[in-house]
């Protein structure tokens, strides 16, 4: 079994027809996962039998729009999704902001990035993922904008330009990370917008889809020396292993978090919320009004009844007593 992820920004004339074709194809191959289709392109993540996934890849590549699509693969013991969804959306990644994808930054290949990091080049590695993803694993010394969701990316950039200083943003993020039992060692704090503008910026995310838009937005806002990691973290792990990486990589499937190097395990940089021992097992808080991501070992997860804290466990108990 394997998990594959892929995307491509390309004009889709009739998303409805593509949706129907993709659903039939995936059903015939017993594939599970999610495919998002929009007029701007396609974005998918699927799990299934190796043989059937190869058939899917070959079938998709027969479409001239997708002949050069790049697939990121990771091993899986079983299906990493519970159902199959093929949906039409306004965007292939939820951003809520407009950026001309034709302005996206030049790709930098994983081995090129590794060489820069080996030489300790003066670059800014900008993580375009959400804060909980950054908290569980990231490139060493990577910078972050304290994003609760990717939709906040342009807001954070505007604030940098308005305030000309992101110390407050980083300090706020560091406090949040400490609160959630994440390790903030080696996190990079950028002092002001000029320092950011005068350096080579390399954006990265899990598979690359968010960086396409993030890098375009940066370039449209006056950041000239911008690049994006081709294929994202998953492609880097496949080609370069976990050198210059720390922790695990958050993935949007039932696995929660994985090692980026298929041949080597990375030590967790997160701790169990209760016993505070190193742990990278991710869960959603069972209290629906909270729904926070947290890390907990199996024993403490059971003690907390699937909640992220004793407070949330208490709220669950109150609801049970009320019969809700």
N, C-alpha and C positions, 0 to 999 in steps of 0.2 A: 504493500500500500504506500501511496505517496500523497503529498499535498502540493498542488501547483498554484501559483499566483501569477497574474499577468495584467497588463493594461496597455492601451494605446490611445493617444489623443489623435483622432482622425474623424473627418466628417462622415456621419452616418445619415444617408438620405432617408431611409425608412426604418427607424428603430423597431417598429412593431413587427415587421417581417423578420428582422434579425433575431428579435426576442423569441418568436415562435420557432425558428430554425434551431436556435441554441437550446431551447427547452427540449425539443424532440431529440436532438443529438445527445444531450446529457442523460436524458431518461433511457435512451437505448443502450448507453454505456454504463448505466448504474452509477452515475457520478452524483455526488452531493456537494452542496456549497451555495455560493451566491455569485451571480453575474449581474452587474449593473450596466445598462445600455442607455446612452444619451446621444443627442445629435453631435456631441463633441467627441464621442468615442466609446470604448468598452473597458470595463474593469472587472476582473473576476478572481475568485479563489475557489478551487475545487479539490475534492479528495476522491480517491478511488483506486482500483486495481491498476498496477503499473502498465499492463498491456492496454487497457482501455483508455488510460490517460494519454498514452502515445497515439492512439487512434484519434482522440479528441484534438491533440495538438496538430496532427497532420491535416485533419479536416479543417480546422480553423485557418491554418496557413494556406489552404487552397484559395481562400478568399483574398483577392489581390490587395485589399485594404490591410490585411493582417499577415502578409507573407513574411514580414521581418519582426513580428512580435516576439518579445523576449519573455521566456518562462523562467520563474524561480521555483526550484523544487526543494522540498524537504521530506525526509523520511517520516512515516507514520505507522503505528502499529495497527490502527484500524481507521475507519472513517473519522475525519476531524470535524465533520458537520453532521447534523441530525436530519436535515431536510435539503431539498433543492429549491432555490429561488432564482428566477430570472425576471428582472424588473426593469421597467423604463423609468428613468429619472431625468431631472433637469441637468444634473452634473454626474460625472462618474466618480467623483469624490466630493462629499458634502463640504463646501467651503463658504457659500453665500457671498463670495466676492468675485468681481470680474478682473481677470488678468488675461491678456492676449497670449495664448500659449505659444504663438510665434516668437514671443520675446523671451521664452525660457532659456536658461543658461546652457552653455556648452557642457557636455558630459565630461566627467573625469572618471576613468576606469578604476576599479578597485586596486589594481597593482600600482597605478600611478599615485593614488592616495597613500598607499602603504609606503611608497618611496619617500613621499613628502613627510610623513609621520616618522619614518626611520631617521630622516635627516633633521628632524625637529624644526622644520620650516615654520616661519611665522605666519600661520594661517588661522582663520576662524572656522571651526567646524560648527555649523549651526543646525541644531536638531529641530526639525519641523514637526515632530510628533507631539502628542499630548503629554502633560506632565507626568501622568502615571506610567506612561511608556518609558519616558526618560528616567524615571525613578528606579525602574527595575533593571535597566541596562542601557549603556550608551558608550560611545567612543570616549576614551579618556580625554579630559580637558575640553569636552564639547560644551558649547554654550546653548542656552535655552531661553525662551521668551515667556515661560510660565503660562503655557496654553492649556486651558481647560478643554478646549476643542480647537480644531484647525480653523474654524470660523473666526477665531480671535486674532489670527496672524496679521491681517492688515491693521487692526486696532493697535496691536503692540508696536508695529512699525511706525504708525502715526505718533504714538506717544513718545517713541524714541526721538523722532524728529522735532516734536514740540518741546520736549523736556531737555533734549540734548544730554541726557544722563539716564542710564538704566540701573544705577546702583540700587534704587528703591525696588525695581522689578526683581533683581536678583536676590536681594535680601528677603523680600516677601516669599519668593520661591524657596529659598533655603529654609525658611521657617516652616513652610508647608511640608517640605521633604523630611525635615527632622520629625515633625509631628506624625508623619506616616511611616516612621521607622526606616527611611531610606538613607543610604550612605551618600553624603555629599562631597566626600573626598574627591579631589581632582576635577571638580566642576569649575568651569571657567567663568569669571565675572568680567564682562566688558564694561569699561568705565564710561564711555560716552560714544555718541554717534559718529564722531569724527574718526575715532579709533577703528570703528567698524568699517567705515567707508574707505579708509586708507589701507585696508588689508584684503588679502585674497579670501573670499568667503566661499566655503563649500557646504552646500545644504545637503542634508540626508534625511531619509525616513525609512520605513520598513522595506518597501519594494520600489519606491521611486515616484509613485503617482502624485503624492502631495508636493514633492520637491519640484515637479514640473511647474505647478502653479505658483509655489512659493518663490522660486527663483525668478519667474517672470515678473511677479509683483515687486521683488527687490530691484530688478533692473529698471522697471518703470518708475521707481521712486528714487533714482539717482545712484544706486549701488552698481558700479560698473564692473568690478573685478569679481564676478560671481560664477560659480560652477555648481553642478549637481552630480552627486554620486550615482553612476549608472547602475541601475538595478537595485539600488538601496543596500541596506544592511545585509539582507539575505544573499545578495550576489557577492558582496564583500566576503562574507563568511565562507562561501563556497570556494572562492578563488584565493583568499588570503588567510583563512582560519580566524582565530580570535585574537591575533596580534593587534595591540592598541585598543582592544575592546574590554569592557568590564561588565559583569553581570549577565543577565539573560535577555532575550528579545521577546517582547510582547507580540503575540499574534492574535488575530480576531477569529479564533476558532476554539474548539473544546480543549485544546492543549494549554491555552493560557499563556505560557512562556516556553521558549525553546532555546537550546544552545545554537549559536550561529555557525559554529564549526561542527560539522557532522562527525568529525573524528576526535573531538576533544570537548570535555565539559568545562564550563566556566564556573568559578565559585560565585554563589549568589552575593549580591551587595545589599540585599534587603533582609529584614528580620521578621520573624513571627511576631504578630502584634501583641501576643500574650506572654510567651516565654522568652522572647527577644533573642532566640537562637537564629543563626543564618538560615534563611528559607526563601524560596522563590515560587512557592505554590500560590497561584493567584485565585481569588474567589470574588464573587459579588456579594455584598452584604445582603442577608436574607430579609432584612427590613426594607420593604420596597420604597419607603419614603427616604431612605438613605441610599441604597444601591451602590455604595462606594466600592471601588476595587481595593482589596487588601491582601496581604500575604499572611498565611497561617499554616503551621504544621497540622497534620491530620488530628493529632490528639487535642490541640488547642481549638481547632475548628469545631470539633465535637463538643468541647466544653462550652464554647460560645454559641452553640446551636446554629452555626452558619452565619453568625453576625461578626461585624468588624470590631465590636467593643462590648463591654459589659453593659453599657448604657443602652445600646441597640437591642442586646439580648433581653434586657428588662422591659423594653417597649414591646417586644414580641410576646413576652410572658403576659403583659397586661392585655394585649389583644386576644390572646388565647383564653384568658379568664373571662373576657367579655363575650367570648364566643364568636369573634370576628374572624 
